[in-house]
Each structure stands twice: as C-alpha cells, then as structure tokens.
Amino acid sequence: MDPAPRSAADRVPWRKSCTAPWPQGLGRAGLPCAAGCGYRTVQDRLAAVPDAADPLGALRWNLSELRRTLDGVRMAGDPLRLEMQPAWRCDAVEAVASPGSSGLDPRRLDGQLLEGLSFADCPMFDSWVADQRYRLDNCVLSLLYEAALAALAADEPAEAVELATLALHRDTFHADCNAVLVKALVALGEHQRARDHVAKCADLYRQELGLPLPAEIRRALSTAAPAEPGVPATSATVRSYLDAGGASLLAGAVDRGLDQLRLAVVLAQRSTDRHLIAESLVTLSGALIHQAGGRGAEVADFLHRALSAEGPDGASRTSAAAYRELGYLSVQRGVPDRAAGWLGRAMLAAEGFPDEQARILGIQGMLASDTAHYEDAVVALTASGRLAKAAKNRRQQAFSRALLGRVQLLQGDAEAAATSLDRALEWVAAEHWTAFEPFVSGLRGETYLAAGRLEEAAELIDRSWVLADLAGDHCYMALAAGAEARLFLAHGDLAAAQHWVERGLEPKPWYLWYSARLLDVAVEVAIAAGSPRASEFVGKLDELASRSGMREFVVRARSHRALLGDEAAAQTVPWLANEIDSRALKAFLAERGTPAS
C-alpha cells in the first residue's frame, strides 16, 4: 500500500460497492477460523501473507489505513470483524449469502474481484485472489441461472430470457442456462426463436467441442404431455398417482414410476390446491434426481415452481425438501456458497420434521467434506445418522455412514473408514440398495488400498466399476475408474493406470467432486509416466477446484504445479494446507517435499 496515497481511491481498489470477500475460513461475519489451521487467530494468518520484517506491524498499519480510507466501515477486534454502516455494502458478501436474503440483483455484478490488479510480489495473496475470482465468477453465474429459473417459475419469461442470456455471456456452453433460455422463449410463444437457438447450440457444441447437443437443451423444446381425457383433477386422483409412482419406483420400474409422477403433476396443476402442486413437483423432482440421475434445468425448474406454489417461507416439509434438493444440486454442481444458503433455508423450513433434518444434515456433511471442512462434516454426518436411526430410515443411515467413511478415508484414518463403510454396506444390502453400492464398495476398496492390501482392494474396486458401468451412473464410473487407476499405480503398471484414467474421463459426472478426484490421480499418473499431459490435467484440476471451493484439491493442484517446476505455487502450498485437517494430505505433501508449515 502506498505510504502517501493521493486519494482514498488510490489507497484501496474498493468503492461504495466493495467487491472483496473475507479469506476462506474467516467467514462472512468475521468469525475465527474453525478449519483446524495452524494459526492462533485470523490476524496471525493475515500477517503470514506479506513478506515484511514485522508482519504484525505491517498488518496493523494497513488496517489503520483501511479504517481511515473506508469511512463508515468498521474493522476491529480479535478476531477481526467487518461491520458496514448504511450506504456501504459488499457485493461479494451478498453474492455468497443465503439465496433470497439480500435482494441482490445479479445483473449488476459485471466486474471481477480487484479487477486489473495483480500481486506477483506476494504469491500467497495472488493465489488467494485468483481462487476467489474463480469462486465469485462461478457464484455469479449460478445467481443468474437461479434468478432465471425463479423468473420462469413466477411466469415472467421475458425476465428469464434476459437473465439466462446474461448467464450465457459468461459461459456459452452452460447446458442448463441454454435450456432455461429455450424454456423461457417457448413460454413467451417465440417457438421459432427457441428452435433457432437449439440449432445454434447444436452447431456450437459440434464445431467447438466435438460433442452432440446436450439432451437437456433438446428436451427444453417439449411441453408437458396432457393428462388422459376424463381423469378428474382431484386431490384423491393426484395422490393415487403419487402413491402408484412411489410403488413403481420401489419395485424398480423407474420409467413407469416417472410417468405416473408426471401425470400427478399435470393433474395437480389443473387443480386449485397450491400445496398439492408443490408436493407433486417436489416428489417428481426427487424421483428424477435420485432414481433417474436428473440434475439439469428441468428438475431445477420443477423445484423453483414448487417453492413458488408453496408460498412464503415457513416450517413446511415440502418447502424443506425443495430447498434441500436445490442445495444437493448446488453441491454436485460445485457451487458451495449457493449450496450452503439453500441448505440453511431447508433447515429453517424443516423445524419439527426430524426425518427431513436427517436428510439435510447428510447433504450438509457432503458439502463440508467436498470443501475439506472435515470436522464440520463429521459433526453433521454423525447427527444425520442419529436422527435417521430414530426415524428408522436405514437408507439415510447408510448414506450418512458411507459419507462419514469417505471423510475418514480422506483424513487418513483408513481403519475408522473401513468400519464405517462396512456398516454402510450392511444397510445397503438390507435395503437392496444396489444403486448406491458402487459408491460404498469403491471407497471400501480404497481403504484396503491405503492399507497396502492390493488383492482385497482389487476385488471391491472391480465390483464398484462393474456395478457403476451396468447402471450407467457417470458419477460412480468416474469414482471407480479413479480407484482402478490408483490401484494400478500402486502396482507400478502405468499403462493400465493411464487406461483407467482415460476410461474415467469419458463419462461426464454431474457431481464435480468426482471429476476433481479423477483429475488428481490423472496428474499423478501423468507425472509418474513423464507424460506431457500432466500440465493439462493440473490446469483443469486447479481451475475446477478453485471455482468449486474444493480446498484440498486446490492444495494438491498447487503441489502438482510445484513438482512440475512452478516456484510460486510451491510457496502457496504450506499456507493453504495449514487450514485442512487431514493426516493423509500432510503425509502426501511431506513425501512431495512441500509440507504444511
């Protein structure tokens, strides 16, 4: 910072609409870091950033300058807290706040965090800024997408067109935003324009990516099928179709079950019972997500329409389920800030419904695990399992215990992970939940791999791949392929490991954590093989992890970069790794020669 700045604007690159978020771990309210880092206070962490003879003195001086410059903004306390007075606002904080809580119009977020500035003389801070730029860009894109869906649900298709178009300016290939734009054009009655956009997308995907048109864009042109003539749109008929659809799904007749649930939605929408409409839409959405792998704009549109039908916020099982599913979709899409907001609203709406709270806590634990807040994940998943047990929901128990096993494996406690995963496998078998078995078996195989028991590992990892492949589940296929690659890497068979990396890269999983984990092992295999693709893989991993808040994968990507000769990346690794409570990560970095400080 210039010791004799010419003006307030010269001193800091902020204006009345401040675009600088708190560092990861500090939190929106300026709370102390609870991520298990090695710093006593947030001030200690901030002081570790500058290269100064007296770091704490430099921090005090900079804070005093900021206080003088930012009239109306108070920064004080230990830990530091930021308090903004009226007329001051921080758009970055609002962007990551709970959905609907700030009234933020995403259309005005057209800049970049600390735009035009670079900090090459301070690699740690430069790395942090780059990560936050990716994170906020991803968050703003998600805000525009969600706002377009909400406008569509509120019968404001012209606004949905505007918002979806702005989103596509940020990411032309965003399939869901393209689908929302097509749906909005159809709702406006501009069918030819909608067909022209679909044709344009088909050409773009083919010419630029060598890929076919995503199915969700094509499906956006279609409209709901009319109900059978003569079927009365009464509460009794709707609930009959909901019950029949649920029974079909339990029997494994997924297509028939979905047809029955879609008919229930059509009939409900012909009635005047808004709660019944919401309940039908949420039931169909849950079936599409968890039975048919639905993750795109169609299911998100149903959920927003359900919330619109259900009305104002309040304690409602239907609203809680809709918020939870939106949070689940955001977790899988790698937008943790939006996911946290949706799940927070879900928990408020679920007051008095412990079975629903168990489901929400399971997804919150999943989110905390993805972002390497492992202790928070353990707390949430343990509480979820306890509530699920009281509700006698064995599937939820299996889900939460399996995710707890994943956390324990990632932390380096293979023995505890094996115990958790064995218990989850028992519940999966008791429930005949074969769709979930590839996840649990694959992770259990990795616990054997971590223990050096390669034969037992191969048996379960192979089973995981076969089950995932037969089901056509792209997420579990990516997970199993990555485990196969690690297995052959342990055997020293680099050709086989490379083969499995390529197999895993073929499917495109919705759940981006699986993509990041596969890219991580892809880098390791490429480095071991001396392949020039190592730089390509690490670039993809670094960007994906930064955009999605996957802190451990950010650390691992920077460690890979350091091994490939990037000195600036090497300097950031200890600072970033100190936040993450994982013996496995610390062992990995120590072996690499870039240990956490």
Helices and strands as residue ranges (DSSP letters): H 8-11, E 17-18, H 42-47, H 55-69, E 73-76, E 81-84, E 89-90, H 91-95, G 106-108, H 123-153, H 157-170, H 175-188, H 191-204, I 205-209, H 215-219, H 235-250, H 254-269, H 274-292, H 297-310, H 317-333, H 336-349, H 354-370, H 374-390, H 394-411, H 414-431, H 437-450, H 454-471, H 474-491, H 494-505, H 512-529, H 533-548, H 551-563, H 567-577, H 583-592
